[in-house]
């Protein structure tokens, strides 16, 4: 059994709970051992060697004088762009036949619901999940009533809840990539870029406690290595 952040005990299936959207007021070829099988010490060394170590740890902190929600908005856009590019490089390899279920290893399966068109979670392939998710996020980012383009324009009351859902779901794409496609990532020589983007993402969500630890379980050892890595 794996815990579900949405409040249900499941046999590996992570159901969705979409908040309502309202407006009121180390490099390729480093080791033959699969990444997911490496020891905690090996993972720690890998992420300590990743580009941007100390600077990333400082970069995620809320700058003095910056509104917390503005900081969430700016970084959410960046993390969406990172995942969009990374997953885009793998679409040739992540297909309906290779990935008939959106999963992160054998224990975790993710189902899709957007709370509007799809209200009950449905089983989808990994590419379908990624497409639905990235389109859903892009629509939110384009909505000025949710992500204001001008400074000083108020955010919706449920903005932080919505950001947490976005980041929780972006993590699932990282988890799928690491569990299902890391060999391809190494072959494409983009593993260092993936590690750096993921490290940045983890340090940010950890700094502000934006994703629950139960949701991070599919990559627990990697997250732990990043958080504990020397600056």
C-alpha positions as CSV (number, residue, x, y, z in Angstrom):
1,X,0.0,0.0,0.0
2,X,1.3,3.5,-0.7
3,X,-0.1,6.6,1.0
4,X,-2.1,9.1,-0.9
5,X,-1.8,12.8,-0.2
6,X,-5.5,13.1,-1.2
7,X,-6.6,11.2,1.8
8,X,-7.2,7.7,0.4
9,X,-5.3,4.5,1.0
10,X,-4.5,2.9,-2.3
11,X,-2.7,0.0,-3.9
12,X,-0.3,2.2,-5.8
13,X,-2.9,4.5,-7.5
14,X,-2.6,8.2,-6.7
15,X,-6.0,9.8,-7.2
16,X,-6.4,13.4,-8.2
17,X,-8.0,16.2,-6.2
18,X,-8.0,19.4,-8.3
19,X,-8.7,22.7,-6.4
20,X,-11.4,24.8,-8.0
21,X,-10.0,27.7,-10.0
22,X,-11.7,30.8,-8.6
23,X,-11.0,34.6,-8.5
24,X,-12.3,36.6,-5.6
25,X,-10.6,39.7,-4.6
26,X,27.0,13.5,-12.7
27,X,27.1,13.0,-16.5
28,X,26.2,10.3,-19.0
29,X,28.0,7.0,-18.8
30,X,29.0,7.6,-15.1
31,X,28.0,4.2,-13.9
32,X,26.4,0.9,-15.1
33,X,24.3,0.7,-12.0
34,X,20.7,2.0,-12.7
35,X,20.1,5.4,-11.0
36,X,17.2,4.1,-8.9
37,X,19.4,1.3,-7.6
38,X,22.3,3.5,-6.4
39,X,23.0,3.8,-2.7
40,X,22.2,6.9,-0.6
41,X,25.9,7.8,-0.5
42,X,26.2,7.5,-4.3
43,X,23.1,9.7,-4.8
44,X,24.4,12.3,-2.4
45,X,27.7,12.4,-4.3
46,X,25.8,12.8,-7.6
47,X,23.8,15.7,-6.5
48,X,26.7,17.4,-4.7
49,X,28.5,17.3,-8.0
50,X,25.5,18.7,-9.9
51,X,26.0,22.2,-11.4
52,X,24.7,25.1,-9.4
53,X,24.8,23.4,-6.0
54,X,25.3,26.2,-3.4
55,X,23.8,28.9,-5.6
56,X,20.6,26.9,-6.1
57,X,20.2,26.5,-2.4
58,X,20.4,30.2,-1.9
59,X,18.5,31.0,-5.1
60,X,15.3,29.4,-3.9
61,X,15.0,31.5,-0.7
62,X,12.5,34.3,-0.7
63,X,14.3,37.6,-1.5
64,X,13.8,40.4,0.9
65,X,11.0,42.7,-0.1
66,X,9.4,40.3,-2.6
67,X,5.8,39.1,-2.0
68,X,5.6,35.4,-1.3
69,X,2.9,34.8,-3.9
70,X,4.9,36.7,-6.5
71,X,7.8,34.4,-5.8
72,X,5.6,31.3,-6.1
73,X,4.3,32.6,-9.4
74,X,7.7,33.4,-11.0
75,X,9.2,30.0,-10.0
76,X,6.1,28.0,-11.0
77,X,6.5,29.4,-14.5
78,X,10.1,28.5,-14.5
79,X,9.5,24.9,-13.3
80,X,6.8,24.5,-15.9
81,X,9.2,25.5,-18.6
82,X,11.9,23.2,-17.4
83,X,9.6,20.2,-17.3
84,X,8.0,21.1,-20.7
85,X,11.5,21.1,-22.3
86,X,12.8,18.0,-20.6
87,X,9.7,15.9,-21.3
88,X,9.6,17.3,-24.9
89,X,12.9,15.7,-25.5
90,X,11.5,12.3,-24.6
91,X,8.2,12.3,-26.4
92,X,9.7,10.0,-29.1
93,X,10.4,7.4,-26.4
94,X,7.5,7.9,-24.0
95,X,4.6,6.5,-26.1
96,X,1.2,4.9,-25.6
97,X,2.9,1.5,-26.2
98,X,6.0,2.0,-24.1
99,X,4.1,3.7,-21.2
100,X,0.5,2.5,-21.2
101,X,0.1,3.6,-17.6
102,X,1.3,6.9,-16.0
103,X,3.5,5.5,-13.3
104,X,6.7,6.0,-11.3
105,X,8.0,2.5,-10.9
106,X,5.9,-0.6,-10.1
107,X,4.3,0.9,-6.9
108,X,2.9,4.2,-8.0
109,X,0.3,4.9,-10.7
110,X,-1.2,8.3,-11.4
111,X,-4.6,9.0,-12.8
112,X,-5.9,12.2,-14.3
113,X,-8.7,14.7,-13.4
114,X,-8.9,18.4,-13.9
115,X,-11.9,19.0,-11.8
116,X,-13.8,20.6,-14.6
117,X,-14.0,18.4,-17.7
118,X,-12.7,15.3,-16.0
119,X,-14.1,15.2,-12.5
120,X,-13.5,11.6,-11.6
121,X,-9.8,10.3,-11.9
122,X,-9.3,8.3,-15.1
123,X,-6.5,5.9,-16.1
124,X,-4.4,7.4,-18.9
125,X,-1.1,6.6,-20.6
126,X,2.0,8.5,-19.6
127,X,2.0,10.7,-22.7
128,X,-1.7,11.4,-22.2
129,X,-1.1,12.4,-18.6
130,X,1.8,14.7,-19.6
131,X,-0.2,16.3,-22.4
132,X,-3.3,16.9,-20.2
133,X,-1.1,18.2,-17.4
134,X,1.1,20.6,-19.4
135,X,-2.0,22.0,-21.3
136,X,-3.8,22.4,-18.0
137,X,-0.9,24.3,-16.5
138,X,-0.4,26.4,-19.6
139,X,-4.0,27.5,-19.5
140,X,-3.6,28.6,-15.9
141,X,-0.4,30.5,-16.5
142,X,-2.1,32.4,-19.4
143,X,-5.1,33.4,-17.1
144,X,-4.4,36.9,-15.8
145,X,-7.0,36.4,-13.1
146,X,-4.8,33.6,-11.6
147,X,-1.3,34.5,-12.6
148,X,-1.4,38.3,-13.0
149,X,1.1,39.8,-15.4
150,X,1.3,43.2,-13.6
151,X,2.8,43.7,-10.2
152,X,0.4,44.7,-7.5
153,X,-2.6,42.9,-9.0
154,X,-4.0,40.6,-6.3
155,X,-3.8,36.8,-6.5
156,X,-6.9,34.6,-6.0
157,X,-7.4,33.4,-2.4
158,X,-6.7,29.8,-3.3
159,X,-3.5,30.7,-5.2
160,X,-1.1,28.8,-3.0
161,X,-3.3,25.7,-3.0
162,X,-3.4,25.8,-6.8
163,X,0.4,26.2,-7.0
164,X,0.9,23.2,-4.7
165,X,-1.3,21.1,-7.0
166,X,0.7,22.3,-10.1
167,X,4.1,21.4,-8.4
168,X,2.8,18.1,-7.1
169,X,1.8,17.1,-10.6
170,X,5.1,18.4,-12.2
171,X,6.9,16.2,-9.7
172,X,5.1,13.2,-11.1
173,X,6.6,13.8,-14.5
174,X,10.1,14.0,-13.0
175,X,9.3,10.7,-11.2
176,X,8.1,9.1,-14.4
177,X,11.3,10.2,-16.3
178,X,13.6,9.0,-13.6
179,X,11.9,5.6,-13.3
180,X,11.1,4.9,-16.9
181,X,13.4,6.9,-19.2
182,X,16.6,7.7,-17.4
183,X,18.5,5.4,-19.7
184,X,17.3,7.5,-22.6
185,X,18.2,10.7,-20.8
186,X,21.8,9.4,-20.5
187,X,21.9,8.4,-24.1
188,X,20.8,11.9,-25.1
189,X,23.4,13.4,-22.8
190,X,20.9,15.6,-20.9
191,X,21.3,13.8,-17.6
192,X,23.2,16.7,-16.0
193,X,20.5,19.2,-17.1
194,X,17.8,16.9,-15.7
195,X,19.7,16.6,-12.4
196,X,20.1,20.4,-12.1
197,X,16.5,21.1,-12.9
198,X,15.2,18.5,-10.5
199,X,17.6,19.7,-7.8
200,X,16.4,23.3,-8.2
201,X,12.8,22.0,-8.1
202,X,13.3,19.9,-4.9
203,X,15.1,22.7,-3.1
204,X,12.3,25.1,-3.8
205,X,9.4,22.8,-2.8
206,X,11.3,21.8,0.3
207,X,12.1,25.4,1.3
208,X,8.4,26.3,1.3
209,X,6.9,22.9,2.1
210,X,4.8,22.8,-1.1
211,X,4.6,19.1,-1.8
212,X,3.8,16.5,0.9
213,X,6.4,13.9,1.7
214,X,4.0,11.1,0.9
215,X,3.8,12.4,-2.7
216,X,7.6,12.5,-2.9
217,X,7.9,8.8,-2.0
218,X,8.7,7.5,-5.5
219,X,11.9,9.5,-5.5
220,X,12.5,9.5,-1.7
221,X,16.1,8.6,-1.8
222,X,16.9,11.2,-4.4
223,X,15.0,13.9,-2.6
224,X,16.8,13.0,0.6
225,X,20.1,13.1,-1.1
226,X,19.4,16.6,-2.5
227,X,18.2,18.0,0.8
228,X,21.1,16.6,2.7
229,X,23.8,17.4,0.1
230,X,26.5,19.8,1.1
231,X,25.9,23.4,-0.2
